[in-house]
Amino acid sequence: MAWRFISLAAVVLAGACQAAPESKEDTGSSAPAECTPGSRPRITDFSVERGVAVAEGPTLLVELSATDADGDLWTYQVDLWFDGVVDGAVDRGEDNHIAPALVTLDAGPCGAPDITSEIEIVLLGDEVLDYDTLYEFMAVLTDDAGLESPPAVTTVRTPVALEGS
């Protein structure tokens, strides 16, 4: 399977486990009081929106928010799977898998209990996804400790093909 990432952006919504010594104000962080690994991350919001059709294939914008009680989202990976059967479930196969690169934030260990991630991808070629077709996507987020979130599922219609495609 071929795809190209156009961009990947991640934003930490909460601060580190403890305020930095030079910090003079409360940031309102919801960071855990203790840094004890072992909590599975949880996807709180997941959407895939159709982008535009480009010569290489359809573009899609994946937006995902997640939380992890132990703050292990300072390093994470979002894995995506897709299929053309809209039934609330997507099989985890090799031929329908999209694995974005690992994301590492500046927050450090236990410093990222909440994240928002945006991934814009181009799926190359018609053999991957058809244009103007409804697909179901599943996301699983893996935190720094290797613990996976329960899957989140959504649907999206791919962009209409460019004229002459």
NORQUI-V39229 format. One line per field, one symbol per residue. phi: phi as a letter, one per 40 degrees, with the letter a starting at -180 (. if undefined). burial: + if it has 24 or more other ideal C-beta (glycine too) atoms within 12 Angstrom, else -. A space follows every 10 residues. Layout:
BEGIN
phi: ???
burial: ???
END
This chain:
BEGIN
phi: .babccaabb bccbcccbcc dccbaccgcb cccbcbchcc cbccaaabbc cbcbdcicbb bcbababadc gcccbabbbb baacbcagbb ccbccbbbbc ccbbcccgdg cbcbbbbbbb bbccgcccbc cfbcbbbbbb bbcccgcccc cbbabacccc cccgc
burial: --++++-+-+ -++++++--- --------+- ++--+-+-++ ++++-+++++ +-+--+++++ ++++++++++ ++++++++++ +++------+ -----+-+-+ --+-+-+-++ ++++++++++ +++----++- +-+-++++++ +++++-+++- +++++++++- -----
END
